[in-house]
Amino acid sequence: MGVIEHSVWIKAAPEAVWHVYADPRRIPEWETGSPVIEDLGGDGASAGSAYTSRRRALVARTSVVESDPPRRLVTHTDASLGLRFDVTSELSPDGDGTRLRLRVVTSWPRGLGFVGRVVEHALLGGSEAAKELRNLKALIEAPP
């Protein structure tokens, strides 16, 4: 099990950040890997909603566990190779913008620890996550 944390400041009100961030139909606009969102059940941002994300051969099924717009979103994802992760997203006013904090808790099936850490680092950590958060920030801050 691993814990990964990320944060980004976005010059927009929490409601505006939530509107884009919590809508799975908007994921292809800011996440890397050209994800395709399928099988959307519910609005994607309310507890009980779920959707599938495909990136070439990689498939992940995400369920919304908890939703408190525009402050908190908790999701659970079952992904390829047995990866499971829970993401707690906290949005809070910060000056004239919003601070979005993500806490990702990952787990892998027994025996895949080393391989899992390598895949986890490539998909969820470091530069890839930073790039996605930069994309999200630019998308939300772009003039209408």
N, C-alpha and C positions, 0 to 999 in steps of 0.2 A: 504494500500500500504506500502511496506517495501523496504528498500535498504540494500543490502548485498554486501560487498566488500572483495575480496581476492587477494592475490598476491603471486607469486613464482618466484624465480630466477633460471634459467636453464643455465647450462654451454654448450651453443650452440648458433650459430648465429640465428638471427630472422627468416631467411628463413628455417632453419632446424626445429625450433619450429613450425612455421606455417604449414610446410609440414605434421606434425603429428596432431597438435591441430585442424586445420581447416578441416581435412578430417573426415567426419562422419563415414566412414568405419573403422576408427581406434578407435572410441569411446569404443568398447568392450574391447580393450587392456588396458584401464586406468580408465574408470569410474566404480564405484561400482554398485552392483545390477544386474550384468549379463545382460546388455542391449543387445537387438537384434535390429539392424538397418534395416528398411524396406522402401520400396517405395521411394527410392532415386531418386529425379528428379534433373538433372543437376549434376555438380561435387561436390555439397555439400558445396563449399567454395565461390562460386560466387553469387552475388545478384540475387535473383529469384530462387535459388536452395531451395529444401525442402526435408525433410525426416521424417520418423516416428521412434520413439524409444519406444520399449516395454520392460518393466521390470515386469515380471509375469502379474498381472492384471492391472498394470499402463501403460498408453499409453500417449505419448506426440508427437505433431506434431510441428516441428521446421522449420522456414523459415529464409533464409538469407536475411536481409534487406539491409545491406551495407557491402561491402568488399573492402579493400585496402591492398592487400598483400604486404609485410608481416607485416603490421603495425596495421591494425584495422579490426575487424570483429564484426558486430552487428547482433544479431539474435532475433527473436520473437518466443516464444513457447506457445502453448495452450496445457495444460496438464490435467491429470485426476482431478476430483473434482472441476473443474472450475478454477484451478490455471492458471494464465497467467504470463509470465515473459519475460523481455527483458534483454539480456546480451550484454554488450559492453565490448569487449576484446581488450586491447591495448598491443602491443608488442613493446618494445624499447630496443636498445642496452644498456647494462649495464656492463661495464668492459669487461671481456672476455666471456660474456654470454648475456642472454636476460632476461629482466624483463617482465613477463606476469601479467597484472593487469586485474581483472574482476570486473565489476560493474553490479549487478543483481537487477533489479527493478521488484518487484512482485505486483500482484493484485489478489484479490479474489472476487467472487460474494458476493453481499450484504447478510449479515446474517452468513457468514462463517468466520468472522474475527478471533475469538479465535481458532477455529479448524484449520483454515488456518495457523495461526502463529505457531502452534505446528507442523503441517506437513512441513511447510516451514523450520523450524529450523532443523527438522530431515533430509530433503532431500537436502536442499541448503546451510545450514549454518554450522558453526563450524567444528566439527571433520570429518564429511563425506566429505565435500569439501576439507579439509586439506589432507585427505587420498587420494582423487582423484588427487589432485595436486602433491602429493608425487609420486603417481603412474606415472603420466605424466612425471615428472622430471626424474624418474628412467628409463622410457622407452626411452626418448630422449637421455639421457646421457649414456645409455648402449653402450658398444663397439659393432661395427658392426659384 
